[in-house]
């Protein structure tokens, strides 16, 4: 199959002529932008300014991925997910955030890291970008090195699941977390291709970055910021 290089997202911000901050919250903000689309059209768009995040597919030598089940209040459900975390530590690179979250959430380190996929979960209303890493060569860490869990993380259920079984559960409707679905299907596809096409873990960030978080440490793939 010949790839079509025209099927590539194009970075480039339209002119923001006015910005109003509606809500400033602990992790993200709500803004209203007036955006000039062309010489005749100006529109108002509400958006969530988000710091970005990482997710980790931790794949062991037996083909199992480490999943967690966590309570998510907005959807009133305990969801099966991959380990993940926000880019909310100033100056911390996405790879380092992923390595830290893997230790903190499931007590694992990894010898090799790749980028599987980058995704905009809700581009119609949020600037959030999530990078999904593939972590292999796993090893358990000393429990004493893990911080004490807090809040919902105190109730985490951690389970290694065969990747094929996880994909089956996705297709059966049992797993609904969007990041888990994208990450596991992309990883399964990469494995079928013999891991060809895996990307470097430090590739340029693909989209807008909230200037209040880790933006000073991120190599940008485009000119957009939401500072």
Buried (B, 14 or more C-beta within 10 A) or exposed (E): EEEEEEEEEEEEEBEEEEEEEEEEEEEBBBBEBBBBEEEEEBEEEEBBBBBBBBBBBBBBEEEBBBBBBBBEEEEEEBBBBBBBBBBBBEEBBBBBBBBBBBBBBBBBBBEEBBBBBBBBBEEEEBBBBBBBBBBBEBEEBEEEEEEEEEEEBEEBEBEBBEBEEBBEBBEEEEBBBBBBBBBBBBBBEBBEEEEEEBBEBEBEBBBBBBEBBBBEBBEBBBEBBBE
